[in-house]
Amino acid sequence: MRLKNKSSRTKTAEARKQRLLLLLEKHGLGIYEDLDKGKFPQFVVPSRSVNNIVYDKKLRQYILGSANSVRSARNMSQLRSYTQLAWLAFFVNRLVKEGKSSTLRDIYYSSQAFSIDFEDQPESDNIIVDLEAVLASPREEFHIFPEERSSVFGDLTI
C-alpha cells in the first residue's frame, strides 16, 4: 500500500472543496433561474426510505437508489423544510469558503440568528442529512462535525 504524500492529499482535499462549491453554486443558480421564470424553486431530495436502498455490487455496499422526492416552495406543507434546506446550503457555502467548521449543535443555534426556526436539534440534524443526500457528500465535507473537535483557551505550553 502506497501512502499519499501531503501535496497529493492537499490537491485531493482542494478538488473535493471545489466540487462541493460548484454543486452549491449550481443549486443556488437553479433557485434564481426558477424565480426569474416565475416558477417556484425546488430541491430534488433522494429518498432515504428502506424501499430505495439497493446493493451496489461494484462498490460492495448499500447505496440510495433512484427514487426521489421533491421539496418545493410551492407546497405550503414543504415551505418550512424547503427554506431550512436552502438556508443550510447558504450556511455550508460560507463555512467551506471561509475554511471554518461547525458542530451539529452550533448549526441549530446559528439558524436562530438568521430567523430560521427549527423545532429542535433533531429537526436541524435531519435537514443536514437531506443536504448530504442532495449533494451526495458527507457532512464532514461541509465542515460540520458531531461535536467540537477541540478548543484551547488561554496560553498553551507543550
MOJOFEN-V86345 format. One record per residue. SS is DSSP state (alpha for helix, beta for strand, coil for the rest). PHI is phi in whole degrees, -180 to 180 (NA if undefined). NEAR is the number of other C-alpha atoms within 12 Angstrom. Layout:
((SS;PHI;NEAR) (SS;PHI;NEAR))
This chain:
((coil;NA;3) (coil;-99;5) (coil;-85;8) (coil;-77;11) (coil;-79;10) (alpha;-60;10) (alpha;-61;11) (alpha;-65;13) (alpha;-64;13) (alpha;-63;13) (alpha;-63;14) (alpha;-66;16) (alpha;-63;19) (alpha;-66;18) (alpha;-64;15) (alpha;-64;23) (alpha;-61;27) (alpha;-64;19) (alpha;-61;21) (alpha;-64;33) (alpha;-63;28) (alpha;-66;19) (alpha;-63;25) (alpha;-63;35) (alpha;-64;23) (alpha;-59;19) (alpha;-68;28) (alpha;-63;25) (alpha;-64;18) (alpha;-60;21) (alpha;-64;27) (alpha;-63;18) (alpha;-63;17) (alpha;-60;19) (alpha;-64;16) (alpha;-61;12) (coil;-85;11) (coil;77;11) (coil;-101;15) (coil;-77;23) (coil;-70;29) (beta;-151;30) (beta;-117;34) (beta;-97;26) (beta;-112;30) (beta;-57;27) (coil;-67;25) (coil;-103;24) (coil;-75;17) (alpha;-59;14) (alpha;-67;16) (alpha;-108;17) (beta;-103;18) (beta;-128;20) (beta;-92;15) (beta;-98;12) (coil;-66;9) (coil;-67;9) (coil;-81;9) (coil;59;9) (beta;-157;11) (beta;-83;16) (beta;-136;23) (beta;-74;23) (coil;-80;20) (coil;-93;17) (coil;-70;19) (beta;-131;20) (beta;-125;21) (beta;-111;22) (beta;-109;30) (beta;-123;26) (coil;-75;25) (coil;-74;21) (coil;-87;16) (alpha;-58;13) (alpha;-73;12) (alpha;-104;20) (alpha;-59;21) (alpha;-62;24) (alpha;-69;33) (alpha;-62;31) (alpha;-64;31) (alpha;-62;36) (alpha;-67;42) (alpha;-64;36) (alpha;-63;32) (alpha;-61;38) (alpha;-61;38) (alpha;-61;27) (alpha;-65;33) (alpha;-63;40) (alpha;-57;32) (alpha;-65;22) (alpha;-57;28) (alpha;-67;29) (alpha;-63;22) (alpha;-89;15) (coil;67;17) (coil;-102;18) (coil;-129;28) (beta;-147;29) (beta;-103;27) (alpha;-57;32) (alpha;-65;24) (alpha;-64;22) (alpha;-60;40) (alpha;-57;32) (alpha;-75;21) (alpha;-63;24) (alpha;-60;31) (alpha;-65;19) (alpha;-67;14) (coil;-102;17) (coil;59;14) (coil;-96;27) (coil;-101;24) (coil;-103;29) (coil;-60;18) (coil;-160;18) (alpha;-64;22) (alpha;-57;15) (alpha;-65;23) (alpha;-61;32) (alpha;-61;30) (alpha;-66;24) (alpha;-68;35) (alpha;-63;41) (alpha;-64;28) (alpha;-60;33) (alpha;-66;42) (alpha;-57;31) (alpha;-69;28) (alpha;-61;33) (alpha;-94;30) (coil;51;24) (coil;-140;24) (coil;-74;21) (alpha;-61;32) (alpha;-63;28) (alpha;-70;32) (alpha;-84;42) (coil;71;33) (beta;-112;35) (beta;-124;23) (coil;-62;21) (coil;-147;16) (coil;-58;15) (coil;-74;14) (coil;178;11) (coil;-140;9) (coil;-127;9) (coil;-118;7) (coil;88;6) (coil;-73;7) (coil;-128;7) (coil;-118;6) (coil;-115;3))
